[in-house]
Amino acid sequence: MSRDLRPLIALPCRFSESASALRYRAEVTARALAEAVWRGGGEPFMMHPAAPDDVASRLARCDGVLLPGGGDLHPRHYGITDEHETLYDVDGDQDAFDLAVARHALGAGLPLLAVCRGLQVVNAVLGGTLRQHMEPDHRHHVHPVAVTPDTLLAKITGGAELTASCYHHQAAETLGTGLTPVARAADGTVEAVELDDPRGWFLGVQWHPEDTAASDPAQQAVFTELVEASRPL
């Protein structure tokens, strides 16, 4: 691929029961996510969440992956059978697809940015667990996160502290194999993870950098670095 072409960044869609512009159920992508990828020099590719067994061949044409936020992952995927009453928007097809995308991207070394639910999916794939519900939760919550020095996240954002826009009621409890926390909230919640020995570029953030990427260069840099890592050598 020529460096003049925008890297193709796979962005798995989310199932939605309604969308104002459509008459029926929809598959959606947050506009802020697509715009952040575009501003970073990438071409966002909205991917239909189906046929998880064919993920490898379907992602072969893509240069990177952005695994976005969404509803809750079913707890059986991290070894828990009881469902907390606060679980919402659990979808078996969505889970199967996201898990397959994460497994393939990690195994193949495809550049991967995992946001909110995306981080939780990666954690489950690597054998970690989640807190099914936090009290208090981090919905509609903007707060500072402390970034570990000398990490990929610190290099990307250029700071020891970031202002993070969050919307989650779940978080990593036990981290999966190879994952290291590189940012935390004041209450101790893991807000970002990296891999000790990644096969390719990887970053997971629990907050939503797309919320403020248009006005906060540190948040936009997360997407720009994904795109740059997805360019050919």
C-alpha positions in Angstrom: 0.0 0.0 0.0 1.3 3.4 -0.9 1.9 5.8 2.0 -0.2 8.3 0.1 -3.3 6.1 0.7 -5.1 6.3 4.0 -4.7 3.1 6.1 -7.9 1.1 6.3 -9.0 0.9 9.9 -11.6 -1.7 10.6 -14.3 -0.4 13.0 -16.8 -3.1 14.0 -20.3 -1.8 14.0 -22.7 -2.0 16.9 -26.2 -3.4 16.7 -28.9 -0.8 17.5 -32.7 -1.2 17.9 -33.3 2.2 16.4 -31.7 5.0 14.5 -33.5 8.3 13.7 -32.5 8.2 10.0 -33.6 4.7 9.4 -36.9 2.8 9.5 -35.6 -0.4 10.9 -33.0 -1.8 13.3 -29.6 -0.5 12.5 -25.8 -1.1 12.6 -24.1 2.0 13.9 -20.7 3.5 14.5 -20.1 6.6 16.7 -19.5 9.5 14.4 -16.9 10.8 16.8 -14.9 7.6 16.4 -15.0 7.7 12.6 -14.0 11.4 12.6 -11.1 10.8 15.0 -9.7 8.1 12.7 -10.2 10.3 9.6 -8.5 13.3 11.3 -5.6 11.0 12.1 -5.2 10.1 8.4 -7.0 6.8 8.4 -10.0 5.5 6.4 -12.6 4.2 8.8 -14.1 0.9 7.5 -17.4 0.1 9.2 -17.4 -3.7 9.5 -20.5 -5.8 9.6 -20.4 -7.9 12.9 -21.1 -11.3 11.4 -19.3 -14.6 10.4 -16.7 -14.6 13.3 -15.2 -17.7 11.8 -14.2 -15.7 8.7 -12.6 -12.8 10.6 -9.1 -13.6 9.5 -9.8 -13.4 5.8 -12.1 -10.4 6.2 -9.4 -8.5 8.1 -6.7 -9.4 5.7 -7.6 -6.3 3.6 -7.4 -4.0 6.6 -4.3 -2.2 8.0 -5.5 -1.7 11.6 -8.4 -2.3 14.0 -10.3 0.0 16.3 -12.4 -2.1 18.7 -15.0 0.3 20.1 -17.2 0.7 23.1 -20.8 -0.7 23.4 -23.0 -2.9 25.5 -21.8 -5.3 28.2 -19.9 -8.5 27.4 -21.7 -11.6 28.7 -19.9 -12.7 31.9 -19.6 -16.3 30.7 -16.7 -15.1 28.5 -14.7 -14.4 31.6 -15.8 -17.4 33.6 -18.8 -16.1 35.5 -22.2 -17.7 35.2 -24.3 -15.3 37.3 -25.5 -12.1 35.5 -25.6 -8.9 37.5 -29.0 -7.1 37.3 -27.3 -4.0 35.8 -26.1 -5.7 32.7 -27.4 -4.1 29.5 -27.4 -4.6 25.7 -25.8 -8.0 25.9 -25.8 -9.6 22.4 -24.4 -13.0 21.7 -23.6 -12.2 18.0 -21.8 -9.0 19.0 -19.8 -10.8 21.6 -18.7 -13.6 19.2 -17.6 -11.2 16.6 -15.7 -8.8 18.9 -13.9 -11.7 20.6 -12.9 -13.1 17.2 -11.6 -9.7 16.0 -9.6 -9.3 19.2 -8.1 -12.8 19.1 -7.1 -12.4 15.4 -5.6 -8.9 15.8 -3.6 -9.8 18.8 -2.4 -13.1 17.2 -1.6 -11.6 13.9 0.1 -8.4 15.2 -2.5 -6.2 13.5 -2.4 -2.7 15.1 -5.2 -2.6 17.6 -6.8 0.2 19.6 -9.3 -1.1 22.1 -11.8 1.5 23.6 -13.9 0.9 26.7 -15.8 -2.4 25.9 -13.0 -3.1 23.5 -10.5 -3.1 26.3 -12.8 -5.4 28.3 -13.1 -7.8 25.3 -9.3 -8.0 25.0 -9.0 -8.6 28.7 -11.4 -11.5 28.5 -9.6 -13.0 25.4 -6.4 -13.0 27.5 -8.0 -14.7 30.4 -8.8 -11.7 32.6 -12.0 -10.9 34.4 -14.3 -7.9 34.8 -16.2 -6.3 37.7 -19.8 -6.6 36.4 -20.8 -3.4 38.2 -18.9 -0.6 39.9 -20.3 1.6 42.7 -20.0 4.4 42.0 -19.8 3.8 38.3 -18.1 6.0 35.8 -21.0 6.9 33.6 -21.1 10.6 32.4 -17.9 11.0 34.4 -14.9 13.2 33.4 -11.9 12.8 35.6 -8.1 12.8 35.7 -6.2 9.6 35.1 -2.6 9.2 36.1 -0.3 7.8 33.3 2.6 5.6 34.1 5.9 7.2 32.8 7.9 5.6 30.0 4.9 3.8 28.5 3.5 3.9 25.0 0.5 5.9 26.4 2.8 8.4 28.0 4.8 8.7 24.8 1.7 9.2 22.7 0.0 11.8 24.9 3.1 13.5 26.3 1.8 13.8 29.8 1.7 12.2 33.3 -2.0 13.1 33.7 -4.9 13.1 31.2 -8.5 14.3 31.5 -10.6 11.3 30.5 -14.3 11.2 29.4 -15.8 8.0 30.7 -19.0 6.1 30.3 -18.7 2.6 31.9 -20.1 0.7 34.8 -17.7 -2.2 34.4 -13.9 -2.4 34.6 -11.1 -4.8 34.5 -10.8 -6.8 37.8 -8.0 -9.3 37.0 -5.9 -8.4 34.1 -5.3 -11.0 31.3 -2.0 -12.6 30.6 0.6 -10.1 29.4 -1.5 -7.0 30.1 0.0 -4.2 32.3 -1.9 -1.2 33.7 -0.5 2.0 32.4 -3.1 4.5 33.7 -5.4 4.6 36.7 -8.2 6.8 38.0 -8.1 8.2 41.6 -10.3 5.3 42.8 -7.8 2.7 41.5 -9.8 1.7 38.4 -7.5 0.6 35.5 -8.0 3.1 32.8 -5.4 1.9 30.2 -3.5 -1.2 29.5 -0.6 -2.2 27.3 0.9 -5.6 26.4 4.3 -6.6 27.8 5.3 -8.3 24.6 2.9 -7.4 21.8 3.2 -8.9 18.3 2.1 -5.5 17.0 1.0 -2.1 18.1 -1.6 -2.3 20.9 -3.2 0.1 23.3 -6.4 -0.3 25.4 -8.2 2.6 27.1 -11.2 2.3 29.4 -12.4 5.9 28.7 -13.7 7.3 25.4 -11.0 9.4 23.8 -13.3 10.2 20.9 -15.5 12.3 23.1 -12.9 15.1 23.3 -10.5 14.2 20.5 -11.6 17.2 18.4 -10.5 19.6 21.1 -7.9 17.7 23.0 -4.6 17.0 21.1 -3.6 14.3 23.6 -6.9 12.3 23.0 -6.6 12.8 19.2 -3.0 11.5 19.3 -4.3 8.1 20.4 -6.1 7.7 17.1 -3.4 9.3 15.0 -0.8 6.8 16.5 -3.1 3.9 15.6 -3.2 5.1 12.0 0.6 5.7 11.9 1.2 2.2 13.2 -1.0 0.9 10.5 1.0 2.4 7.6 3.3 0.2 5.6 7.0 0.4 6.5 
